[in-house]
């Protein structure tokens, strides 16, 4: 993992945080640091946000770099036009840290080509639950503006999974990062994290001369508080997921819509096994099962679906919370998967989305692992 830079560019905040970020990106477009930028923009109905690829600097002024909600995960949007190979345009993607991490994971899974992509992140206070926003968009916009203005990283109105996220700031493998802790001093930091980021700073004739130690101290304080909340919440989640009967109770309200899979950025299969003809039994089989058991519950295989999805993607889970936003029966899917992912990734000594060069563990093996696998097989056969 790369060490974070200890110097950043000092950028004035006299016009406000959102406006200063947009001006910086606009200037980068003007100086041809990239050809277009991918950024959230409020839809005409003013009740949601969409990802827009922007080349026109006038349109860029209408975008919102720090959107209050995440209807679509940014990495999924980025994957939609870079999955089949490098793009013809040099594109900057301004996204939340969890979206940057998901993009890095998808690049390892050959679902995103990052060759012509500049990843830009920022200190993220979280996002509001999608249902809260759609119920009252105007009030949600005002509430989130207050969170941003006060740089409140511990507001109870953001998604539960955001409240316990400890990866809300600088991602080692992004190219540029906006640090916000100096809002009270009327400036923010633009921190280069790669050769590409350093080249953009050079092209912009900027100087990364501002010490970032105070900003880093601010972030570490916020991170420690979130980690404490994370540990407290995980103690409760443990009682919701360990043991088959417990899982049955936790997912008893599941209606089998598979929205959580559709919203997840790292569930990328074109055809999910659980939607295939292999899984769907014919009527005769269902009748036989019903007679044998005295009745069967619909939809079928709810627990198998969730356990299967956990085993399939928990190593790459970035705890973005889109699965909970998509759940129509309010199961805390995101928190449950975050708990499982935390344990799985610790077991494999892996952190999703932090290192472009590090492969997803189950996609590679080391020679010394072969003996261990042989022993597991022999024990199973015995």
C-alpha positions as CSV (number, residue, x, y, z in Angstrom):
1,X,0.0,0.0,0.0
2,X,1.3,3.5,-0.9
3,X,2.0,6.0,1.9
4,X,-0.3,9.1,1.7
5,X,1.4,12.3,0.5
6,X,2.4,14.8,3.2
7,X,1.8,17.8,1.0
8,X,-1.3,19.2,-0.8
9,X,-2.5,22.1,-2.9
10,X,-4.2,24.9,-0.9
11,X,-7.5,25.8,-2.6
12,X,-9.7,28.7,-1.5
13,X,-13.2,28.0,-0.2
14,X,-14.5,31.6,-0.3
15,X,-17.3,30.5,-2.8
16,X,-18.3,27.4,-0.8
17,X,-17.2,23.8,-0.9
18,X,-19.3,22.6,-3.8
19,X,-18.5,25.7,-5.9
20,X,-14.8,25.4,-5.2
21,X,-14.7,21.8,-6.2
22,X,-16.6,22.5,-9.4
23,X,-14.3,25.4,-10.2
24,X,-11.2,23.2,-9.7
25,X,-12.7,20.5,-12.0
26,X,-13.8,23.1,-14.5
27,X,-10.2,24.6,-14.7
28,X,-8.8,21.1,-15.2
29,X,-11.2,20.6,-18.1
30,X,-10.1,23.9,-19.5
31,X,-6.4,22.9,-19.2
32,X,-7.2,19.6,-20.9
33,X,-6.1,17.5,-18.0
34,X,-8.9,15.2,-19.2
35,X,-11.6,15.2,-21.8
36,X,-14.7,14.8,-19.7
37,X,-15.8,14.2,-16.1
38,X,-18.2,11.7,-14.6
39,X,-20.2,13.3,-11.8
40,X,-23.7,13.2,-10.1
41,X,-26.3,15.6,-11.3
42,X,-29.8,16.2,-10.0
43,X,-32.5,15.0,-12.4
44,X,-35.0,17.5,-13.8
45,X,-37.7,16.3,-11.4
46,X,-35.4,17.3,-8.5
47,X,-36.2,14.0,-6.7
48,X,-33.1,11.9,-7.5
49,X,-29.6,12.0,-9.0
50,X,-28.1,10.5,-12.1
51,X,-24.5,10.0,-13.2
52,X,-23.6,12.3,-16.2
53,X,-20.5,12.3,-18.4
54,X,-19.8,16.0,-18.9
55,X,-17.6,17.8,-21.5
56,X,-19.5,21.2,-21.5
57,X,-18.2,23.4,-18.8
58,X,-21.5,25.2,-18.6
59,X,-23.3,22.0,-17.8
60,X,-20.7,21.2,-15.2
61,X,-21.9,24.2,-13.2
62,X,-25.2,22.4,-12.6
63,X,-23.6,19.2,-11.3
64,X,-23.3,18.3,-7.6
65,X,-19.9,16.7,-6.7
66,X,-21.1,15.7,-3.2
67,X,-24.6,14.3,-3.9
68,X,-26.7,13.6,-0.8
69,X,-27.9,10.2,-2.1
70,X,-26.6,7.2,-4.1
71,X,-29.4,5.9,-6.4
72,X,-26.7,4.2,-8.5
73,X,-23.2,3.2,-7.3
74,X,-20.6,5.3,-9.2
75,X,-18.4,2.3,-10.0
76,X,-21.4,0.6,-11.7
77,X,-21.9,3.8,-13.8
78,X,-18.2,3.8,-14.7
79,X,-18.3,0.1,-15.6
80,X,-21.1,0.7,-18.1
81,X,-18.8,2.4,-20.6
82,X,-15.4,1.1,-19.7
83,X,-16.0,-2.7,-19.2
84,X,-15.0,-3.7,-22.7
85,X,-11.7,-1.9,-22.8
86,X,-10.0,1.4,-22.4
87,X,-12.1,4.4,-23.3
88,X,-11.3,6.7,-26.2
89,X,-11.7,9.7,-23.9
90,X,-9.6,10.6,-20.9
91,X,-12.2,10.7,-18.2
92,X,-12.1,11.9,-14.6
93,X,-14.5,10.2,-12.2
94,X,-15.3,12.2,-9.1
95,X,-16.8,9.7,-6.6
96,X,-17.2,8.8,-3.0
97,X,-14.3,6.7,-1.5
98,X,-16.5,3.6,-1.4
99,X,-17.3,4.1,-5.1
100,X,-13.5,4.5,-5.9
101,X,-12.8,1.3,-4.0
102,X,-15.6,-0.5,-5.9
103,X,-14.1,0.8,-9.2
104,X,-10.7,-0.6,-8.2
105,X,-12.2,-4.0,-7.3
106,X,-14.1,-4.1,-10.6
107,X,-10.9,-3.3,-12.5
108,X,-9.4,-6.5,-10.9
109,X,-12.4,-8.4,-12.0
110,X,-12.0,-7.1,-15.6
111,X,-15.2,-5.1,-15.4
112,X,-13.6,-1.7,-15.6
113,X,-10.5,-0.6,-17.6
114,X,-8.8,2.2,-15.6
115,X,-6.2,3.0,-18.2
116,X,-7.7,6.4,-19.3
117,X,-9.6,7.0,-16.0
118,X,-8.6,9.6,-13.4
119,X,-10.1,8.7,-10.0
120,X,-10.8,11.7,-7.8
121,X,-12.2,11.2,-4.2
122,X,-13.1,13.4,-1.3
123,X,-13.7,13.3,2.5
124,X,-17.2,11.8,2.6
125,X,-19.7,12.5,5.4
126,X,-21.9,9.7,4.1
127,X,-25.2,9.6,2.1
128,X,-28.8,9.9,3.2
129,X,-31.0,6.8,2.9
130,X,-32.6,6.8,-0.5
131,X,-36.1,6.3,0.9
132,X,-35.7,9.4,3.2
133,X,-34.6,11.5,0.2
134,X,-37.4,10.5,-2.1
135,X,-40.0,11.1,0.6
136,X,-38.9,14.7,0.9
137,X,-36.2,15.8,-1.5
138,X,-36.3,19.5,-0.5
139,X,-35.9,18.9,3.2
140,X,-33.2,16.2,2.5
141,X,-31.2,18.7,0.4
142,X,-31.3,21.3,3.2
143,X,-30.4,18.6,5.8
144,X,-27.4,17.4,3.8
145,X,-26.2,21.0,3.1
146,X,-26.1,21.5,6.9
147,X,-24.0,18.3,7.2
148,X,-21.6,19.6,4.6
149,X,-21.4,23.1,5.9
150,X,-20.6,21.8,9.4
151,X,-18.4,19.0,8.2
152,X,-20.4,16.7,10.4
153,X,-19.0,13.2,9.9
154,X,-21.2,11.7,12.6
155,X,-24.7,12.8,11.7
156,X,-27.5,10.2,12.6
157,X,-29.5,11.0,9.5
158,X,-27.0,9.4,7.1
159,X,-27.3,5.7,6.2
160,X,-26.4,3.3,9.2
161,X,-23.6,1.7,7.1
162,X,-22.2,5.2,6.5
163,X,-22.2,6.0,10.2
164,X,-19.8,3.1,10.9
165,X,-17.7,3.5,7.7
166,X,-14.0,4.0,8.6
167,X,-12.9,4.3,4.9
168,X,-14.5,7.6,4.3
169,X,-11.4,9.6,3.4
170,X,-8.3,9.2,1.2
171,X,-8.0,5.9,-0.7
172,X,-4.3,5.0,-1.4
173,X,-4.9,4.2,-5.1
174,X,-7.0,7.2,-6.1
175,X,-5.2,9.9,-8.2
176,X,-6.4,13.0,-6.5
177,X,-8.2,13.7,-3.2
178,X,-10.1,16.7,-1.8
179,X,-9.5,17.1,1.9
180,X,-12.1,19.2,3.8
181,X,-11.0,19.6,7.3
182,X,-9.7,23.1,6.9
183,X,-13.2,24.5,6.0
184,X,-13.1,26.6,9.1
185,X,-9.8,28.2,7.8
186,X,-11.5,28.9,4.5
187,X,-9.5,26.5,2.4
188,X,-9.4,22.8,1.4
189,X,-6.6,20.6,0.2
190,X,-6.1,18.9,-3.1
191,X,-3.8,15.9,-2.5
192,X,-2.0,14.1,-5.4
193,X,-1.8,10.3,-4.9
194,X,-0.3,9.0,-8.1
195,X,1.9,10.0,-11.0
196,X,-1.2,10.9,-12.9
197,X,-2.4,13.1,-10.1
198,X,1.0,14.8,-9.8
199,X,1.0,15.4,-13.6
200,X,-2.4,17.1,-13.3
201,X,-1.1,19.3,-10.5
202,X,1.9,20.2,-12.7
203,X,-0.3,20.9,-15.8
204,X,-2.5,23.2,-13.6
205,X,0.7,25.1,-12.5
206,X,-0.3,24.3,-8.9
207,X,2.2,23.6,-6.1
208,X,1.6,20.9,-3.5
209,X,3.3,22.8,-0.7
210,X,0.7,22.8,2.0
211,X,1.4,20.5,5.0
212,X,-1.5,18.0,5.5
213,X,-0.7,16.9,9.0
214,X,-3.5,18.9,10.6
215,X,-6.0,17.6,8.1
216,X,-4.7,14.0,8.7
217,X,-5.1,14.5,12.5
218,X,-8.7,15.7,11.9
219,X,-9.5,12.6,9.8
220,X,-7.9,10.2,12.3
221,X,-10.1,11.6,15.1
222,X,-13.2,11.1,13.0
223,X,-12.1,7.7,11.9
224,X,-11.5,6.6,15.5
225,X,-15.0,7.6,16.5
226,X,-16.5,5.8,13.5
227,X,-14.5,2.7,14.3
228,X,-15.9,2.7,17.8
229,X,-19.4,2.9,16.4
230,X,-18.5,0.1,14.0
231,X,-17.3,-2.2,16.8
232,X,-20.5,-1.5,18.8
233,X,-22.7,-2.2,15.8
234,X,-20.8,-5.4,14.9
235,X,-21.4,-6.8,18.4
236,X,-25.2,-6.6,17.7
237,X,-24.9,-7.8,14.1
238,X,-23.1,-10.9,15.3
239,X,-26.3,-12.1,16.9
240,X,-28.2,-11.6,13.6
241,X,-26.0,-13.7,11.4
242,X,-24.3,-16.5,13.2
243,X,-26.1,-19.8,13.0
244,X,-28.6,-21.1,10.4
245,X,-31.7,-20.5,12.6
246,X,-30.5,-16.9,13.2
247,X,-30.1,-16.3,9.5
248,X,-33.6,-17.7,8.9
249,X,-35.0,-15.2,11.4
250,X,-32.9,-12.3,10.0
251,X,-34.0,-12.9,6.4
252,X,-37.5,-14.1,7.2
253,X,-39.1,-10.9,5.6
254,X,-37.1,-11.4,2.3
255,X,-39.4,-11.4,-0.7
256,X,-36.8,-12.8,-3.1
257,X,-36.7,-9.7,-5.3
258,X,-32.9,-9.8,-5.6
259,X,-32.8,-6.0,-5.7
260,X,-29.8,-6.1,-3.4
261,X,-27.9,-8.1,-6.0
262,X,-28.9,-5.7,-8.8
263,X,-27.8,-2.6,-6.9
264,X,-24.5,-4.1,-5.7
265,X,-21.5,-2.8,-7.8
266,X,-19.4,-5.9,-7.4
267,X,-22.2,-8.4,-8.3
268,X,-21.4,-8.2,-12.0
269,X,-22.5,-11.6,-13.4
270,X,-24.7,-11.2,-16.5
271,X,-26.7,-14.2,-15.5
272,X,-27.1,-14.9,-11.8
273,X,-27.3,-18.6,-10.8
274,X,-30.3,-17.8,-8.6
275,X,-32.3,-16.5,-11.6
276,X,-31.4,-19.4,-13.9
277,X,-33.6,-22.3,-15.0
278,X,-31.3,-24.6,-12.9
279,X,-32.7,-23.2,-9.7
280,X,-36.4,-22.9,-10.6
281,X,-38.0,-26.3,-10.0
282,X,-41.1,-27.5,-11.9
283,X,-44.5,-27.8,-10.3
284,X,-44.3,-31.5,-9.8
285,X,-41.2,-31.2,-7.7
286,X,-42.8,-28.4,-5.6
287,X,-45.9,-30.5,-5.0
288,X,-43.7,-33.4,-3.8
289,X,-41.8,-31.2,-1.4
290,X,-45.0,-29.7,-0.1
291,X,-46.5,-33.1,0.6
292,X,-43.3,-34.4,2.2
293,X,-42.9,-31.3,4.5
294,X,-46.5,-30.4,5.0
295,X,-46.0,-27.1,3.3
296,X,-43.2,-25.0,1.7
297,X,-42.3,-21.3,2.0
298,X,-42.2,-18.9,-0.9
299,X,-40.0,-17.6,-2.4
300,X,-37.7,-20.5,-2.4
301,X,-34.0,-20.5,-1.5
302,X,-33.9,-17.2,0.3
303,X,-31.2,-18.2,2.7
304,X,-29.3,-20.0,0.0
305,X,-29.4,-16.8,-2.1
306,X,-28.0,-14.5,0.6
307,X,-25.4,-17.0,1.8
308,X,-24.4,-17.7,-1.8
309,X,-24.0,-13.9,-2.5
310,X,-22.0,-13.4,0.7
311,X,-19.5,-16.1,-0.3
312,X,-19.4,-14.8,-3.9
313,X,-18.7,-11.1,-3.2
314,X,-17.8,-10.5,0.5
315,X,-14.1,-10.3,-0.3
316,X,-14.8,-7.4,-2.6
317,X,-17.6,-5.7,-0.6
318,X,-16.9,-2.0,0.0
319,X,-19.9,-1.3,2.3
320,X,-21.5,1.3,0.1
321,X,-25.0,0.5,1.4
322,X,-26.7,0.3,-2.0
323,X,-28.2,-3.1,-1.1
324,X,-30.1,-1.7,1.9
325,X,-31.3,1.2,-0.1
326,X,-32.7,-1.3,-2.7
327,X,-34.4,-3.6,-0.1
328,X,-38.2,-3.0,-0.2
329,X,-38.7,-4.7,3.3
330,X,-36.0,-2.8,5.1
331,X,-33.7,-5.7,6.0
332,X,-30.3,-4.2,7.1
333,X,-28.5,-6.0,4.3
334,X,-25.7,-3.5,4.0
335,X,-24.7,-3.8,7.7
336,X,-25.0,-7.6,7.6
337,X,-22.8,-7.8,4.5
338,X,-20.4,-5.2,6.0
339,X,-20.0,-7.4,9.1
340,X,-19.4,-10.6,7.0
341,X,-17.0,-8.8,4.7
342,X,-15.0,-7.4,7.6
343,X,-14.5,-11.0,8.9
344,X,-13.8,-12.5,5.5
345,X,-11.3,-9.9,4.5
346,X,-9.5,-10.2,7.8
347,X,-9.2,-13.9,7.3
348,X,-7.6,-13.4,3.9
349,X,-5.5,-10.4,5.1
350,X,-7.1,-8.4,2.3
351,X,-8.7,-5.0,2.0
352,X,-11.1,-4.4,-0.9
353,X,-10.4,-1.6,-3.2
354,X,-7.1,-0.3,-1.7
355,X,-4.4,-1.7,-4.0
356,X,-4.8,-2.0,-7.8
357,X,-1.9,-4.4,-8.0
358,X,-3.2,-6.8,-5.3
359,X,-5.4,-9.6,-6.8
360,X,-8.7,-10.7,-5.2
361,X,-7.5,-13.7,-3.1
362,X,-9.8,-16.4,-4.6
363,X,-8.6,-15.5,-8.1
364,X,-5.0,-16.4,-7.4
365,X,-3.0,-18.8,-5.2
366,X,0.5,-19.1,-3.9
367,X,2.4,-22.3,-4.2
368,X,2.7,-22.7,-0.5
369,X,-1.2,-22.8,-0.3
370,X,-1.4,-26.0,-2.3
371,X,-0.3,-28.2,0.6
372,X,-2.9,-26.6,2.8
373,X,-5.6,-27.3,0.1
374,X,-4.5,-30.9,-0.3
375,X,-4.7,-31.4,3.5
376,X,-8.3,-29.9,3.5
377,X,-9.3,-32.3,0.7
378,X,-7.8,-35.3,2.5
379,X,-9.6,-34.4,5.7
380,X,-12.9,-34.0,3.9
381,X,-12.4,-37.4,2.1
382,X,-11.5,-39.0,5.5
